[in-house]
Each structure stands twice: as structure tokens, then as C-alpha cells.
Amino acid sequence: MSLFLLRVRGLFRSNYAFMTEYRAELILWALSNSLSFILMGVWFQATERASFALTSIEVVRYFLAVFVVRQLTIVYVIWAFEEQVVQGKLAPILLQPIDPVWRHVMSHIAERIARLPFSIFLVALFFAIYPAAWFVPAPSTLAWFFFFGGAAFCLRFAIQYTIAMGCFWTERASSIEMVTFLAYLFFGGAIAPLDFFPPQFREIILYSPFPYLIWFPAKVLMGTVSTAELAQAAAIMSGWFVAVVVANRLLWRAGLRRFSAMGA
């Protein structure tokens, strides 16, 4: 275990050094999630003119929470893995004494930490522009948020990494990801809060993994979920995570056999 931790620490250090080398690019990545603020303006105007499940101030806080969640949970592993397979970079990586997935995990964690100062600056700028939306979550709320935010990242990473296994059979598995990305935005609550959806429809999609990738962690940060909802979310996320990881390992083994048969 100590040898494994040393390898993981080495991967993290190298990836963090790489990420901090391109800080200007990190700023652009942080700004690329500004869609939340654009949609916030749209829904803010809508709630000012009509009655919705959330007030205008709650809408502002919700989309700020969405921005924070997406800063923590953004995943790009499929494009990195696709490049490794298509360009033949995966073969030498397989010779290293650690599962390639840990390279991607450490890359994502290092990128999160490197972009953290820019994300904090954008949140501070947001409150300077919308002081009425200021709120301070309770310590217990923050603890639950980081728990479910971390769980959302793990689930999102597992789903995208599993889709990435399609690279063993097709050169553009990222095309499949673009289809699921639409469901991620719409059913995940990035386009509109799920509170605005018809109750019957919302009850159905709550059994899918998508609401727990954006909408639910955002609601946790706002402090508007009950203990029962926390327990239900934890159970559903755990079930999906286990199912996706099992599928990932099966596809990984099958993909490696195909990769090796192609002369890797």
C-alpha cells in the first residue's frame, strides 16, 4: 500500500506541476463554465415575471451553486484516453506498474487544485455584483456538500471513463459522450433547476444518475435538502457507481484483449 501511495503521490506532483505551467489556460477553462451565469440571467427575469418553484434570489443562488459544482466536478478523461489510444500512447503506459486510471484521476485532482484560486475569485466577483445573493452555508452543510460534490465527481468520472472504453472499438468514443452530455446538462439541472420540471417527470429522472451530478450537490450547498433526501441520494449514487465501475472493468479487460490483438 505504501508503494502504491508513493506512485500516486508522484503522479499528483507531476500533474500539478504540468497544470500550474499553463495557468492562463486554466483561467479560460474556469471561464468556460460561465454558461451558468448566462442561464441565471434568463431564469432570474422569468421568475421576476411569473411564479416558479424558486424565487428570483433562490435562482441566483442556485446557478452560483451550479457554477461551483461544475468547477469541482468537470471531467475530461474521455478526450485524454481517446488521444492515448488513437495516437498509440497507451501501449507504453500499460508497461508501468500502476493502473492507467490513476494517471487520469491525479490529473483531474491536480487541475482542480490549480484552478481553485481563479474559481474563488469568480465567486467573490459574483457576490460583489449580486450582494443580495450573499449566503454563508453552515459547517454541516459544507461538509455534506463536499461529500456529495466528491461523490458527484467520482460518478461523473466513472461514467465518462466507461464510455471512453469505446475507444477500443471506435476512434471517436467522444461522439458518444457528446450525446450523454446533453442529458447531463438537461437532466442534471445545468439548463434549469429540476424544481421547475413537472413533478411526475422529476420523480422518474431522480432514479437516473444525472440529477446527482449537478442539481443535487447544488441544492445541498444551498441547504435546501432533508436528511431523507440525503440518504436517498447516497443510496442511488452508490448503486450507479458500483454498476458503472463493474461495467468499466469488464469493458477494460475486453478492450485490452482487442488492443493487444491489434499489435500493441
PyMOL commands that set and color helices and strands:
alter all, ss='L'
color gray80, all
select helices_A, chain A and resi 2-21+23-31+35-49+56-73+77-86+90-94+101-129+131-133+139-168+174-187+194-196+199-205+210-212+215-222+227-261
alter helices_A, ss='H'
color red, helices_A
deselect
rebuild
show_as cartoon
